[in-house]
Amino acid sequence: MKQMIIEGNNTLTGSILIGGAKNSAVALIPASILASGKSKIFKVPNISDRDALIEILEILNCKVLIEEDLLTIDTSNLKNTVIDEKHSKKLRASYYFMGALLGKEKYVEMYIPGGCNIGARPIDMHIDGFKALGAEVITEGNKYILKAEKLKGTDIYLRFQSVGATINLMFASVLAEGKTVIHNAAKEAEIENIADYLISMGADIKGAGTDEITINGVSSLHEGTITVIPDRIEAGTYIILGALVGKNLCIENVIPKHIEALTSKLIDMGSDIIINKNNVIISKVDNLKPTNIKTLVYPGFPTDIGQPMSVLLTQARGTSLFEETIWENRMGHVPSLNKMGANITVKGMTSMTIGPSSLHGTEVVATDLRGGAALVLAGLTATGTTIINDVEHILRGYENIEEKLTKVGAKIKIKEI
């Protein structure tokens, strides 16, 4: 088990370089098995979710070469075998092997995926979509078996703009016979990134990034190449950090359009923020205004930024209201923030924060990835020493976090216990 120790209340200045998007990379890696031969993914973040997915590729007899942030994935000797529970439960994104293997091999045998405990996170929309394409789905305890003689394109209507279901159904459809249209599709930037990868392999996809994606099936896919887009959630987390303890803190490798929902809120709160073409410069101010936030699907306020943002709300002067609309267990970090001196009241999927609060260091536990990130921000803001346990959650999604924060003046270290 890993533990993070933070000496807080230091001003951070300098530059933080944002890596490739975790939420894109974790789908691009499984997508590679749809192609024949060697495919390349550039700017892959060095996170534990990457390593967990590579382990699954190796179970499937694929060869993976890591050269800094470049992954070369050779599927020439792909062997379709059971993806066991030990590996599938390490991360939610293991379920992308369902769509990819069903599309390529017409057969999948794997256990239910894992990931953070932020809600029920059912995969029924994925399963219903696979069935609509012609797959038979069998469950044996926690194991899924998906099989089809052939997959045939159809119209699929998602009741919710699910990123995971949209991607998985894209994977299952690219090699299906005929045309598939995904209605009410998720519109996240990561969807476009993944579609571009599939198109580089020879897939026929139109409309990615809109709520209607049309896929004309092809008979096979060849080697592909893609560069992972910058991580808008990592960028947002560090931009919020700059609003808490920054002095001209520069967040580099940013696509401003992808984070407009956050930056517009920060402007409304009175933050000292400068938005340039490829970076954001932000400094702490002493009189932040309170605000109300409601998480929504893209391009609305991202659910993944809600927990880090809750730390900034503790420093605003007045009452802020927060409503989570996507995952019902996004408030698991609040008891730790209150332990550190915050004044947050939770009722169901909503919270009320009264600020400003003087945060103080103490020992806390990361309950999930983004909740853990919130505790890092709180620890860097607080006076004294903060000890965060179960840091493995954080390392799933934040590349080289200790190195990046130390470089800009944070006193932070990670150790094995």
C-alpha positions as CSV (number, residue, x, y, z in Angstrom):
1,M,0.0,0.0,0.0
2,K,1.2,3.5,-0.8
3,Q,0.8,6.6,1.3
4,M,1.2,10.3,0.3
5,I,2.6,12.8,2.8
6,I,2.0,16.5,2.1
7,E,3.4,19.6,3.9
8,G,0.8,22.1,2.9
9,N,0.2,25.8,2.6
10,N,3.1,26.5,0.1
11,T,2.7,28.8,-2.9
12,L,3.0,26.9,-6.2
13,T,4.6,28.6,-9.2
14,G,6.1,27.4,-12.5
15,S,4.6,25.1,-15.1
16,I,2.8,21.8,-15.0
17,L,2.7,19.9,-18.3
18,I,-0.5,18.0,-18.9
19,G,-0.2,14.4,-20.2
20,G,-2.5,12.4,-22.4
21,A,-6.1,11.9,-21.4
22,K,-6.7,8.9,-19.1
23,N,-10.3,8.6,-20.2
24,S,-9.2,8.4,-23.9
25,A,-6.1,6.2,-23.4
26,V,-8.0,3.5,-21.5
27,A,-10.3,3.0,-24.5
28,L,-7.6,3.4,-27.2
29,I,-5.5,0.6,-25.8
30,P,-8.3,-2.0,-26.0
31,A,-9.4,-0.6,-29.4
32,S,-6.0,-1.8,-30.8
33,I,-7.1,-5.4,-30.9
34,L,-9.7,-4.5,-33.6
35,A,-6.8,-4.0,-36.0
36,S,-4.4,-6.5,-37.5
37,G,-0.7,-5.9,-37.1
38,K,1.1,-3.2,-35.2
39,S,-0.7,0.0,-34.1
40,K,0.9,3.0,-32.4
41,I,-0.6,5.2,-29.7
42,F,1.4,8.4,-28.8
43,K,1.2,10.4,-25.6
44,V,-0.1,7.6,-23.4
45,P,0.0,8.7,-19.8
46,N,2.2,6.7,-17.4
47,I,-0.6,5.6,-15.0
48,S,-1.5,2.4,-13.3
49,D,-4.7,2.0,-15.5
50,R,-2.4,1.8,-18.6
51,D,-0.4,-1.0,-17.0
52,A,-3.5,-2.9,-16.0
53,L,-4.8,-2.8,-19.6
54,I,-1.4,-3.9,-21.0
55,E,-1.6,-6.9,-18.7
56,I,-4.9,-7.9,-20.3
57,L,-3.4,-7.4,-23.8
58,E,-0.7,-9.8,-22.7
59,I,-3.3,-12.4,-21.5
60,L,-4.7,-12.1,-25.1
61,N,-1.2,-12.9,-26.5
62,C,-0.6,-9.4,-27.9
63,K,2.9,-7.9,-27.7
64,V,3.2,-4.4,-26.3
65,L,6.3,-2.2,-26.6
66,I,6.6,0.8,-24.3
67,E,8.9,3.6,-25.4
68,E,8.4,6.5,-23.0
69,D,4.9,7.7,-23.9
70,L,4.6,5.6,-27.1
71,L,2.8,2.3,-27.1
72,T,3.2,-0.1,-30.0
73,I,0.6,-2.9,-29.8
74,D,1.1,-6.0,-32.0
75,T,-2.1,-8.0,-32.4
76,S,-0.7,-10.4,-35.0
77,N,-0.9,-13.4,-32.7
78,L,-4.1,-12.5,-30.8
79,K,-5.4,-15.4,-28.8
80,N,-9.0,-15.0,-27.6
81,T,-9.1,-16.4,-24.1
82,V,-10.9,-15.7,-20.8
83,I,-10.1,-12.4,-19.1
84,D,-10.0,-13.4,-15.5
85,E,-11.6,-11.6,-12.6
86,K,-8.2,-10.6,-11.1
87,H,-7.4,-8.5,-14.1
88,S,-10.9,-7.3,-15.1
89,K,-11.7,-5.9,-11.7
90,K,-8.7,-3.7,-11.5
91,L,-10.4,-1.0,-13.5
92,R,-13.7,0.0,-15.0
93,A,-12.2,0.4,-18.5
94,S,-11.6,-3.4,-18.8
95,Y,-15.1,-3.6,-20.2
96,Y,-13.9,-2.1,-23.5
97,F,-12.5,-5.5,-24.3
98,M,-16.1,-6.7,-24.5
99,G,-16.9,-4.5,-27.5
100,A,-13.5,-4.9,-29.1
101,L,-13.4,-8.7,-28.8
102,L,-17.0,-9.1,-29.8
103,G,-16.4,-6.9,-32.9
104,K,-13.2,-8.7,-33.9
105,E,-13.7,-12.3,-32.7
106,K,-17.5,-12.5,-32.2
107,Y,-16.8,-14.1,-28.8
108,V,-15.9,-12.7,-25.4
109,E,-15.5,-14.4,-22.0
110,M,-14.6,-12.0,-19.2
111,Y,-15.6,-11.1,-15.7
112,I,-17.5,-8.0,-14.6
113,P,-15.3,-4.9,-14.6
114,G,-14.1,-3.1,-11.5
115,G,-13.0,0.5,-10.9
116,C,-13.9,3.2,-8.3
117,N,-16.8,2.9,-6.0
118,I,-18.7,6.0,-7.1
119,G,-22.0,4.4,-7.8
120,A,-23.9,1.4,-9.3
121,R,-22.4,1.9,-12.7
122,P,-24.4,-0.7,-14.5
123,I,-23.4,-1.9,-18.0
124,D,-27.0,-2.7,-19.2
125,M,-26.8,-0.2,-22.0
126,H,-23.7,-1.9,-23.3
127,I,-25.3,-5.3,-23.1
128,D,-28.6,-4.1,-24.7
129,G,-26.6,-2.6,-27.6
130,F,-24.6,-5.8,-28.1
131,K,-27.9,-7.7,-28.2
132,A,-29.3,-5.3,-30.7
133,L,-26.3,-6.0,-33.0
134,G,-27.1,-9.7,-32.8
135,A,-25.0,-11.0,-29.9
136,E,-26.2,-13.6,-27.4
137,V,-25.2,-12.6,-23.8
138,I,-24.9,-15.3,-21.0
139,T,-24.1,-14.5,-17.4
140,E,-22.5,-17.1,-15.1
141,G,-22.2,-15.4,-11.7
142,N,-19.8,-12.5,-12.3
143,K,-18.8,-13.7,-15.7
144,Y,-20.1,-12.6,-19.0
145,I,-20.1,-14.7,-22.2
146,L,-20.9,-12.8,-25.4
147,K,-21.1,-14.6,-28.7
148,A,-22.5,-14.1,-32.2
149,E,-22.4,-15.9,-35.5
150,K,-22.3,-12.4,-37.1
151,L,-23.1,-8.9,-36.0
152,K,-25.5,-6.8,-38.1
153,G,-25.8,-3.0,-38.0
154,T,-28.9,-1.4,-36.5
155,D,-30.2,1.7,-34.8
156,I,-29.3,1.8,-31.2
157,Y,-30.9,4.4,-28.8
158,L,-29.1,5.1,-25.6
159,R,-31.4,6.3,-22.8
160,F,-28.4,8.3,-21.3
161,Q,-25.4,9.8,-23.0
162,S,-23.0,7.2,-21.6
163,V,-19.4,7.5,-22.7
164,G,-18.6,3.9,-22.0
165,A,-21.6,2.5,-23.8
166,T,-21.0,4.8,-26.8
167,I,-17.4,3.7,-27.1
168,N,-18.1,0.0,-26.6
169,L,-20.9,0.0,-29.2
170,M,-18.5,1.8,-31.7
171,F,-16.1,-1.0,-31.1
172,A,-18.7,-3.7,-31.7
173,S,-20.1,-2.0,-34.8
174,V,-17.0,-1.1,-36.9
175,L,-16.7,-4.7,-38.2
176,A,-20.4,-5.5,-38.3
177,E,-22.4,-5.9,-41.5
178,G,-24.2,-2.8,-42.7
179,K,-24.9,0.5,-41.0
180,T,-25.2,1.2,-37.3
181,V,-26.5,4.5,-35.9
182,I,-25.9,5.3,-32.2
183,H,-28.6,7.8,-31.2
184,N,-28.2,10.0,-28.1
185,A,-24.4,9.2,-28.2
186,A,-22.0,10.8,-25.7
187,K,-20.2,13.9,-27.2
188,E,-17.0,14.0,-25.1
189,A,-13.8,15.0,-26.8
190,E,-12.4,11.6,-26.0
191,I,-15.1,10.0,-28.3
192,E,-13.7,12.0,-31.2
193,N,-10.1,10.9,-30.3
194,I,-11.2,7.2,-30.3
195,A,-13.1,7.5,-33.5
196,D,-10.1,9.1,-35.2
197,Y,-8.0,6.1,-34.1
198,L,-10.5,3.7,-35.6
199,I,-10.7,5.7,-38.8
200,S,-6.9,5.5,-39.1
201,M,-7.4,1.8,-39.1
202,G,-9.9,2.0,-42.0
203,A,-13.2,2.3,-40.1
204,D,-16.0,4.3,-41.6
205,I,-17.4,6.5,-38.8
206,K,-19.2,9.8,-39.1
207,G,-20.6,12.1,-36.4
208,A,-18.3,11.4,-33.5
209,G,-18.5,14.3,-31.1
210,T,-22.2,14.8,-31.9
211,D,-25.2,13.0,-30.4
212,E,-25.6,10.8,-33.5
213,I,-22.8,8.5,-34.7
214,T,-23.1,6.6,-37.9
215,I,-20.9,3.6,-38.5
216,N,-20.7,1.7,-41.8
217,G,-19.2,-1.7,-41.1
218,V,-16.0,-2.8,-43.0
219,S,-14.6,-6.3,-43.4
220,S,-11.3,-5.7,-41.7
221,L,-9.1,-3.1,-40.0
222,H,-5.4,-2.5,-40.6
223,E,-2.7,-0.9,-38.4
224,G,-3.6,2.5,-36.9
225,T,-1.9,5.5,-35.4
226,I,-3.2,8.1,-32.9
227,T,-2.0,10.7,-30.5
228,V,-3.9,10.9,-27.2
229,I,-5.5,14.3,-26.6
230,P,-4.5,16.3,-23.5
231,D,-6.2,15.2,-20.3
232,R,-8.9,17.8,-19.5
233,I,-9.5,16.3,-16.1
234,E,-5.9,16.4,-15.1
235,A,-5.7,20.0,-16.5
236,G,-8.9,21.0,-14.6
237,T,-7.5,19.5,-11.3
238,Y,-4.3,21.5,-11.5
239,I,-6.1,24.7,-12.6
240,I,-8.2,24.4,-9.5
241,L,-5.0,23.9,-7.5
242,G,-3.7,27.1,-9.0
243,A,-6.8,28.9,-7.8
244,L,-6.1,27.6,-4.3
245,V,-2.4,28.1,-3.8
246,G,-0.9,29.2,-7.1
247,K,1.1,32.3,-8.1
248,N,1.2,32.5,-11.9
249,L,0.9,28.7,-12.1
250,C,1.0,27.7,-15.7
251,I,-0.9,24.6,-16.8
252,E,0.5,23.7,-20.2
253,N,-0.8,21.5,-23.1
254,V,-4.4,22.4,-22.6
255,I,-7.2,22.6,-25.1
256,P,-9.3,25.5,-23.7
257,K,-12.5,24.4,-25.4
258,H,-12.5,21.1,-23.5
259,I,-12.5,22.9,-20.1
260,E,-14.8,25.8,-20.7
261,A,-17.4,24.5,-18.2
262,L,-14.8,24.8,-15.5
263,T,-13.0,28.0,-16.6
264,S,-16.3,29.8,-16.9
265,K,-17.2,28.9,-13.3
266,L,-13.7,30.1,-12.1
267,I,-14.2,33.4,-13.9
268,D,-17.7,33.8,-12.2
269,M,-16.0,33.2,-8.8
270,G,-13.5,35.9,-9.4
271,S,-10.5,33.8,-10.0
272,D,-7.3,35.4,-11.4
273,I,-7.1,33.3,-14.6
274,I,-5.6,33.9,-18.0
275,I,-6.7,31.5,-20.8
276,N,-4.3,31.3,-23.7
277,K,-4.3,29.1,-26.9
278,N,-2.4,26.2,-25.3
279,N,-2.1,27.0,-21.6
280,V,-3.9,28.5,-18.6
281,I,-2.2,30.8,-16.0
282,I,-3.8,31.0,-12.6
283,S,-3.2,32.6,-9.2
284,K,-4.8,32.5,-5.9
285,V,-7.1,35.4,-4.9
286,D,-8.4,36.1,-1.4
287,N,-12.1,36.9,-2.1
288,L,-13.6,34.1,-4.1
289,K,-17.3,34.3,-4.6
290,P,-19.5,31.2,-3.9
291,T,-21.2,29.5,-6.8
292,N,-23.7,26.7,-7.6
293,I,-22.6,23.7,-9.7
294,K,-24.5,20.9,-11.3
295,T,-22.6,18.2,-13.1
296,L,-23.8,17.3,-16.6
297,V,-22.7,15.3,-19.6
298,Y,-20.3,17.0,-21.9
299,P,-20.1,19.9,-22.6
300,G,-21.6,20.5,-19.1
301,F,-19.6,20.6,-15.9
302,P,-17.7,17.3,-15.7
303,T,-18.5,14.9,-13.0
304,D,-14.8,14.0,-12.7
305,I,-14.0,17.6,-11.7
306,G,-16.7,17.9,-9.1
307,Q,-14.7,16.4,-6.2
308,P,-11.6,18.5,-6.8
309,M,-13.8,21.6,-7.3
310,S,-15.4,20.9,-3.8
311,V,-12.1,21.9,-2.3
312,L,-12.2,25.3,-3.9
313,L,-15.8,25.8,-2.7
314,T,-14.5,25.6,0.9
315,Q,-12.4,28.7,0.2
316,A,-15.2,30.8,-1.3
317,R,-16.9,33.5,0.9
318,G,-20.4,32.3,1.4
319,T,-22.6,29.3,0.6
320,S,-22.1,27.2,-2.5
321,L,-24.4,24.4,-3.6
322,F,-23.3,21.4,-5.5
323,E,-25.5,18.8,-7.3
324,E,-24.1,15.6,-8.7
325,T,-26.4,14.1,-11.4
326,I,-24.4,11.1,-12.8
327,W,-22.8,9.0,-10.0
328,E,-24.6,8.6,-6.7
329,N,-21.4,8.0,-4.6
330,R,-19.4,11.1,-5.5
331,M,-19.4,12.4,-1.9
332,G,-17.2,9.8,-0.3
333,H,-14.4,12.3,0.1
334,V,-16.5,14.8,2.1
335,P,-16.0,13.2,5.6
336,S,-12.2,13.6,5.1
337,L,-12.6,17.3,4.0
338,N,-14.7,18.0,7.0
339,K,-12.1,16.3,9.2
340,M,-9.6,18.8,7.7
341,G,-11.9,21.7,8.7
342,A,-14.3,22.1,5.9
343,N,-18.0,22.9,6.5
344,I,-19.8,20.7,4.0
345,T,-23.3,19.2,4.5
346,V,-24.3,16.3,2.3
347,K,-27.9,15.2,1.4
348,G,-28.1,12.4,-1.1
349,M,-26.3,13.6,-4.3
350,T,-26.2,17.3,-3.3
351,S,-24.0,19.2,-0.9
352,M,-23.9,22.7,0.7
353,T,-20.5,24.2,1.5
354,I,-20.1,27.2,3.7
355,G,-16.8,29.0,3.4
356,P,-14.2,30.1,3.8
357,S,-12.7,27.4,5.9
358,S,-9.2,27.1,7.3
359,L,-8.1,23.6,6.4
360,H,-5.6,21.8,8.6
361,G,-3.6,18.7,7.9
362,T,-4.6,15.3,9.2
363,E,-4.7,11.6,8.2
364,V,-7.3,10.7,5.6
365,V,-8.1,7.9,3.1
366,A,-8.6,8.2,-0.6
367,T,-11.9,6.4,-1.4
368,D,-11.7,6.8,-5.2
369,L,-9.6,8.4,-8.0
370,R,-11.1,11.9,-8.1
371,G,-12.0,12.0,-4.4
372,G,-8.3,11.2,-3.8
373,A,-7.3,14.1,-6.1
374,A,-9.5,16.4,-4.0
375,L,-7.7,15.3,-0.8
376,V,-4.3,16.1,-2.5
377,L,-5.6,19.6,-3.3
378,A,-6.9,20.0,0.3
379,G,-3.6,18.8,1.7
380,L,-1.7,21.3,-0.4
381,T,-4.0,24.1,0.8
382,A,-4.0,23.1,4.5
383,T,-1.6,24.1,7.2
384,G,0.5,21.3,8.6
385,T,0.9,17.7,7.5
386,T,-1.7,15.7,5.6
387,I,-1.3,11.9,5.2
388,I,-3.3,10.3,2.5
389,N,-3.7,6.5,2.6
390,D,-4.8,4.2,-0.3
391,V,-3.0,6.5,-2.8
392,E,-3.2,3.7,-5.4
393,H,-6.6,5.2,-6.4
394,I,-4.9,8.5,-7.3
395,L,-2.1,6.9,-9.3
396,R,-4.7,5.3,-11.6
397,G,-5.3,8.6,-13.2
398,Y,-2.6,11.2,-12.4
399,E,0.7,10.7,-14.2
400,N,3.8,11.4,-12.3
401,I,1.9,13.5,-9.7
402,E,4.7,13.6,-7.2
403,E,7.2,14.8,-9.7
404,K,4.9,17.4,-11.3
405,L,3.9,19.0,-8.0
406,T,7.3,19.0,-6.5
407,K,8.6,20.8,-9.6
408,V,6.3,23.8,-8.9
409,G,7.1,24.0,-5.1
410,A,4.9,21.4,-3.4
411,K,6.3,19.4,-0.5
412,I,4.9,16.0,-1.3
413,K,6.2,12.5,-1.3
414,I,4.8,9.0,-1.9
415,K,6.1,6.0,0.1
416,E,5.3,2.4,0.5
417,I,4.0,1.3,3.9
